Amino acid sequence: MLERLLSRFAKTPPAAVRAPEGRRLYAIGDIHGHLDLLGGLLTQIGADEAARSGPRGELIFLGDLINRGPQSAQVIDHLIALQAERPETRFLLGNHEEVFLKALSGDRGALRFFDRMGGAQTILSYGITRNAYEAADYDELAAMLEKVVPPAHRAFLASFEDMIVEGDYVFVHAGVRPRVPLEEQKPGDLRWIRDDFLREARPLIPGMVIVHGHTIFEDIIERPGRIGLDTGAYRSGVLSAMGFEGSERWILQENS
């Protein structure tokens, strides 16, 4: 709660860090099944590219494309098409995608957890009816998902990365373990860490800024050594992104 309150009032001046020379990056926060917000934000990014001219932007999605919102399957379809159009687009594996992939592999414990963490909306987005979903046990639900989730969706999600390092920025889904070198970070921390990462007052990796999603703030949060871009699209109606070029960075947001 204190972190959320501080996010509204406290701003730390940008650190002297740079994106890779001659390139422009856009990082997009947690979408959580909101195709409407995604479409609007991508339109904004296109307009921003045109207004700035220069290099074409490279998109980095911070994970949690799915769950909680109503159109997870449709978001995946849209982003598969986007990557075909813009092959330089990259994706980080969020904790929600991690659990979905485990559930699809036949892990019944993962399927139960997926169901509790907003997976019902994802299941329904694949065309399974509410009545069928509510009547099914987990074995039946697994069989339904086996039929309706396209292999292309599984392959797409399985291709996602754990960490992306570009210039002085480190892009991850959740955060990093403080005082652990990047090459020693564990995938579980990169996708799930919260308190140990957020409570760290010092820069987490000297000379680098961590850009992450996963933890919801009322607005984009900047602290020494980290930037949080998850503004809770599924409950606030605000999907956020940040552009990076040279020593500049700027905010783009789509509101429902």
N, C-alpha and C positions, 0 to 999 in steps of 0.2 A: 504493500500500500504506500509506504514512504517513497519507494522508487517511482511509483506512478505520479505521486504529487510533485516530486522533484522534477519529473520529466516535463511538467507544464511550465516551470518557471526558471529552472537552471540550465544554462547553456555554456558549454565549454568552447573556447575559441578553437577553430580547426587547427590540428597539428600540421607541421610542415612536412607533409607526406605527399607523394605524387603517384598518379596512375602511370602505366607504361608510356613511354614517349611516343607521341604520334598516334595514340589510340584513345578512343572514348568508350567507357563502360557504363552500362546501366544495370544496377542490382534491383531486383523486384522481390518484395516481401511475401509473406505467406498468403496464398490465394484462397485456400480452403473451399474449393468448389464453387467459387463465384465467377462464372464465365462473364457476366455482365460487367463486373469491375475490371476483370482482366482485359476485355475488349476495349473498354474506355481508356485504360491506362496505356495499352499498346498504341492506341490512336494518339494519345498525348506524346508518347515517346517519338512516334513518327513525326509529329509536328515540331517537336523539340529538335530533332535531327535536322529537319529542313531549315529551321530558323537559325541554327548555329553553323550550318554548312560544315565543311571539314570532313573528318573521317566518319564513316558509318559506324553507328554504335554496335557494341557487342553486348548481348543480353546475358545476364547471370541470374537465374532463378534460385532463391535461397531455400527452397524445399517447402513441404506441406502444401502441395497443390490440391490435396484431396481432403475429404472428411468435413463434417459439420455443415458445409454449404450444400445446396441442392444439385449441383451440376458437375460433380467430380469427373465422371466419365467423359463429359463433353469438354471439360478443361483439358484433359489428357489428349483427346482428339485434336483440339485446337493447337496445342503445343507441339504435337507430333508434326502437324502441318507447318507450324512456324519454323521448326528446326529444319524441315526440308527446304523451306524458302531461305532461311538464314542459318546455314550449317555451322556458323561460329557460335551459335547459341549454346549455352552450357547450363546444366542443372545439378543442384546439390540434393542429395537424398535426405529428406526430412524424416523425423521419427514416425510420422504417420505413414509414409511410403514404406519405411522399413517393416513396420508391423503388417501392412497390407501384403507385401511380398511374402512374408513368413506365413501368413494365413493362406495365401494362394498355393503355397508349397505343401499344404496339408497339415500344418501345425494347428491343432485344435485349440490349444491354449492361446496362441496368437490370435486366432479367429475370435475367441471370447473377448480378449482385450481390445481387438479392433472394433468389435461391436460396441464396447463401452466407451470408446474414445471418439465417438462421432462417426463410426463406420457405417451405421445404418443408412445415413444419407447417401453414402457412396454406393452401397448395395442397391438402393432404390434407383439410383441414377443409371444403373445398367439395365433397367427395365423390369426388374423383379418387383412384383406388386406388393403393396403394403400387407395385404391379407396373406400372401404366400410367405412373406418374410416373417410375419408374426406367428404363423402356424408351424414354421420349420424348427427342428432341433438343429444342433450345430453340424451334425453329419449331413443332414439334408441341405443346410445352407451352404456348406462347402461344395456339395455336388452342384447346386445352382450356380455358384460363382465359377466353378470349373467350366460350365457351359457358356456363361454370358460374358466373361472377361476375355477380350480378344488376346491372342498371343502377342500381337504387336504392342498392346498396352504393357504386358509383363516385360517384354524385351526393352521397351522404352524406359520403364522405371528401373529395371535392373542395370541400365547403363549409367545411372546417375553417379556423381562423384561425391567423395567425402569432404574435400577441401580444394579450393582454388586460390592460388597465390598469383596476384598480378601487381607488379610494381611494389609499392609499400602497403598494399591492402591484402588482407587475408579474408576470404569469403568462406563462411561455414554456416551450417544451419542454426545450431544452438549456441555455440561458443567454444572456448578452449579451456583446458586445464591450466590454471595459473602456474607460471614458472616451469612449465614443461616445454622443451623445444618442439617446434612444429613437427619435425620428423618423428617425434616420439608420441605425438597425440594419438589417443585411441578413438576409433570410429564411434564407440558408444558415447564418449564425452562430446564429440563434435555434433552429435544428433540429439543428446538428451540433457546435457549439463545445464544447470540453472543457477542455484544459489552461490556455489563456490566461485563461479565466473562473475556473476553480477555484483557480488559484494567486494570484489577486488578493487581497491581504490587506485592502485598504480597501473600503468600501462602493462598489458599482459605479455606482449612480446616486444622487446625493445626495438624502437624504430618502425614498428608496424601498427596498423589500425585493423582491428577485427570488425568485419561487417557481418551481422547476423540477423536472424529472425527468431522464431520459436517462442520468445517471451513477449507478451502483449504490453504495449505502452499506449497511453492516450495520444501521443504524438511521437514522431521520430526522435530518438534519444541519442545525444552525443555526449560521451564521457571520455576521459583520457584513455586513449588506446582502443576504444570500441564505439560502434554505431549500431543501434538497434532499429530495424525497419519493419517490425511486425506491429501494425496498428490495429489488429483485430478485425480484419475484413468481415468475418462471418457474424460478428456481433455489433461492430461500430459502423459498418458500411463504408469503411475507408481502406483502400488498398494503396500502399505507398511504395515508392521507388526512389532511388538516388542515382544521379549521374556523376561520373568522375572523368575528368580530363585534365592532364597536367596537375597543377596544384589546386584546381577548382573542384568543388562538388556542389550539387544543387538538388533540390527536392521536387518530385512530381507526385501528385496524389489524385486518385479518382474516388469520388464520393457517390454513393447510391442516392 
